[in-house]
């Protein structure tokens, strides 16, 4: 499969676990690539590679998405 054929809105599988590519994770979390890189470095999210592209476990992105929305709702 060539990279051009990857649908970034659909999860990819790394080690049998569903991951979203960086662009979808950024869209869902409302954050830029630098923030995701910093979070990965700090251990807040796991960054893996899929065909040379950064990706993040769906479950971790969903957990962060919920916690980010809670923080926004509470004005933090």
Buried (B, 14 or more C-beta within 10 A) or exposed (E): EEEEEBEBEEBBEBEEBBBBBBBBBBEBBEBEEEBBBEBBEEEBBBBBEBEEBBBBBBEBBEEBBEEBEEEEEEEE
